Amino acid sequence: MPDTPAVLVDSLTRCFGSRIALDAVSFDVASGCLLALLGPNGSGKTTLFSILTTMLAPTSGRAEIEGFDVSSRPDAVRRCIGVVFQHPALDRRLTVRENLRHHGHLYGLSGAALNRRITDWMNRLAVADRADDLVDKLSGGLRRRAELAKALLHQPRILILDEPSSGLDPAARLSLMESLRELTRDGVTVLLTTHLMEEADRCDQVAVLDRGKLVAHDTPDSLKRSIGGDVLTLKTKNPVELAKQLSERFHVPAEAWDGTVRLEHPRGHELIAGILGSFAREIESVTVGKPTIEDVFVHLTGRRLTDSVSLVLRP
């Protein structure tokens, strides 16, 4: 059916004893979309990754890949997906070409057809010149490219990656995202888990997970527009006290943590003059800008992605 989503998640729940790792999560992903599953450690990203890749059964609810239920049709799902794990899954004692050849054999590929696919994906992912080098000799970025080539060798329609840029430098991260974007232009649907804001911002859609719940799912621009206005960040020696005073004086929610106070306002650039006029001695620096994906997470959860605790003071 043409309207069938590439990925469907419906009231998906997973419990480990009394702990709820996923709590009735629902969303769908259209074909050719690049989706980021964004959240901190413990948000449920890895549990969701494990269910979608058929490594873990849900407690309740359902998930479908290309119309196949991950619980009742796992073999069909595995033929549809390519998987890149957070930790490297290449044999470091083999060359890039040898890794790809052995992986192709697992999918029943052999001979000239397999060799053509190996050559094609190595060329497309810019590792062909290192085809006969041991994986152990490659940089982190090149290993990730080789992992992608391996995952795509059987021509899956869905590519699922768990923290794919973990351990990569900024240039390698950007190169990886460009490769994923190119795949979506060829019709491949890409899902990646991440805790990196800039990575999520480069995706078509972002699904924000927090403590097992889906708290938002939309395009990055739509999520940022949902905040509206400006975001002000004030550096101070006593953020808790300043946040309290700002909340009382200007009737705006103020959040205090780690030496800063953060607040949102429709016309933040105009509010700065009043804040400095009243609290110039307490403030070391002020920045103002349009909302980012991190601001979205703070707005939705009341805490930063990397923080476990924050203080939000509301008027």
N, C-alpha and C positions, 0 to 999 in steps of 0.2 A: 504494500500500500504506500502511495507516494507521501501521505501525511504522517506515516509512522516515524516517530523521532528515532534518531540514532541510539540515544540512551534514554531510558525511562526509569525513574526512581519514584516509587509510590509508597508513602508511609513506612519507609524502611527503618526498622528498629533492630538494634543489636545490643544484647545485654551480656555482661560477664558477671555471673552471680547477681549481686544486688546493684552492680554499677551499670548504668545505662550509657553506652558508648555512642550510640546513635538513637535519636529520639524522634521517630515518625518523620523522617526527612523525605521531602517530595520535590522533584524538579525534573525537567526534561531538557534534552540537548538536541538541536537540529543537526542534520548532516552538514559536514564541512565547517563546523563551529570550533573555535579554540576557547575552551572553558578552563578557568582557574578555580580550583577548590582551595579557598584561602582560609587559613585559621592557624592559631597557635598550637603548640604541642598539647595533646589531650583534647583537641576539638572534635575528633572523629574522622579526620581526613584519612588516616591510614586504615582505619576500620572500613570506611567506605571503599577505599582502593582495593582492599582485600576481598570484599564482597563482589565488586564489579569484575574482578579478575578471577572469580570462582574459587578463591583460596579459603573463603570463610562463608559459612551459611548465615543468612539473617535469622534473627529470632522471630520476626514477623514482618509483614509488608512484602513488597516484591521489587525486583530490579530486572530490567530487560535490556539486552544489547541487540540491536537490529531485529527486534521482535522476539528474540529468544530469551526465555526466563533463565536467569543465572543459576537457579536452584534445580530446576527440572531438566534443563537442556545445557548443562555445562560444556559438553563436547562441542556443540554447535557454537556456543559463545567463544570458546577458545580458538575456533577457526576464524572468527571475525576480528579478533583483537591482537594487537601487538603490545607488549608490555616492556617498560623500562623501569627497573627497580631502583630504589634510592641508593643501595649499595651495588657496586659493580658486579655484573654477572658474566664477565668475560674471563676466559682462562688466560691468565697473564703469561703462561709458558708457551702459548701458541701465537702464531701470527694473526693479524686481522683476517686475512683470507681464510686461514684454517678455522678460526672461530665461526666465520660465516658459513663455511662449507658444512661443518658438523651440525650447525643449527638448521641448515636447509634440509639435511638428511632426516631430522626429526619430523619435518613436515612433508616427507615423501618426495622431496625434490632431489634431482640428481642430474649428472651429465651436462650436456651443453646448455640446457634450460637453466640449471642452477648456476652455471658459470656466468651466463648472460646477466642473471639477476644480481649476482655478487658484483660484477663489474659495473652494472648500472647504478646500484645504490652506493657503491664506493665513490663513483664519479659525482653523483648528485650531492653527496654529503662531504665531499672534499677530503677523502682519506685514501684515494686510489694510489697516491704517491708513497703511502706508508703501508701498502697492502701486505708486503712480505716482511714487515718489521714485527718483532715480538710486541704484544700488547704492553708488557712490562716497561717498554722503552718509550711509550707514548705519554704525552701530557694529559692532564685531566680533561681538557676540552676535546682532544682527539679521541680519547677513550669514550666520551659521551657520544661522539659522532659515530664511532664504531658500534656502540650499543644501539643507536638508532637504526643503523643499517641492518643490524641483526634482527631487530624487532619488526622491521618493515619487509624483510626478505620474502615472506609468504603473502605479501600484498594484502594486509589487513585493512578493513574499512574503518576501524577504530584503533587509536593509539592512546594508551593510558600510561602515564608516567608519574612516579612517586618522587617528589622533590628532585627533579632532573638536574637542576643547576647547583645542587649541594656540592660545595668544595670547589666550584669554578670561580675564576676571577671575573670581574665585570665585563671584560671584552669577550670572554668565552660564553658568558651568560647571554649577552646580546646576540652573538652568532648563533647560539642554540635556538633562541626565540625566532630569529629570522628563518632558520631551517623549518621550525614547526609551522610558521606562517605560510611558508611555501607549500608545505604538505596540505594545508587546508585549501589552498587554491586548486589543488588536484582532487579535492573532494574527500580527503581523509578528515575524520572527526577526531579532535585531540582533546583529551582531558589530562590536566596535570594538577597535582597537589603542590602547594607552595605556602611559605610563610613570608615571602618577599613581596612587598607592596609594588615595587616597580615592575616585577614580573607579572603580577595580576593586572596591572594597568595596561599592559600590552596585549591582553587577551580580548576576544570578542565579548565574553560574558564572564562574570565573577559570581561564584556561589560562596557566600560567607558562612562559615561554620564556627560555632562557639559553644563549647560544653555539650556537644552532641546534637545541637539544634541548628537548623538552617535559619539564619536571621535575615538573609537578603539574597536575592538572585536577580541580577540585571546586568546591563552593560556598564562598564566603568564610568562613562560620562553620565548616565542616568543616575547611578549611585551617588556621584559627586554632586549632581544638581539637586538631589534630594535634601542635601544639607542647606544649600543656598548661602548667599552672602560671603563673608570673609571669615577666616580663622586667624585669631590673634594668639601669639605665644609670648609670654612675658617671663624673662629670667629674673629670679629674685632669690634672696637668701631665706625668706620665710614664705614659701608658696602657700601653705595652709592658711596662714593669717591673711595674706593678700587676697586669696581666692574668696575668703569669707567677706572681706571688706568690699571687694568688687561686686560680689553677688548682692550685698545689701545696698550699695550705693547706686549701681546701674541696673539692677533688676535683670541680670543675665546669668544663666548657668555658668559656673566657673569650676574647672577641674584642676586639681593640684597634685603634682608628683615630680619627683626627681629634679627639684630645683626650678621648676617652671609652673606657670599657670596658663591654662588653655581655655579659650572661650570662643564662641561663635556669635556673629552678629550680622544682620543683613547689610549694614553699612559700617563695617569694622574700621575702615580708614578714617571715618569721621569720629568714631568713638575714641580713637587713640588720643586725640587732643585732650578730651576730658579726663581720661585715665592718667595721662602724664601731668595734667594740671593738679590732680588730687594726690597722686602717689609717686611723684618723680623721684623722691629719695629712696623709696623701696624698690624701684625697678632698675635693673642693670642694663637690660636691652629689651627691645620689642621687635617682633617680626609679624608681618601681616601678609596673607596670601590666600589664593583660592583653595577650596577643599581638595585634598588628596585622598587616595584610597585608604591611607592610614587614618585620616580624619573620619572617613566613613565608618571604619571599624570602631573608633573611639565613640562616635555618635551613637552607634547601634548597641555597643556593649558597655560603655562607660569606662573602658580601660584600653590601654595600648595593647598591640598584638604581643609585645614582648614582656608586658607587665602582668603580674598576678593580682596586684592590688592598686587601686587608685582611689582618690577622694573626689567626689562630685558634689559641689555645693549648689543648690538651686534656691532662687529667691522665694 
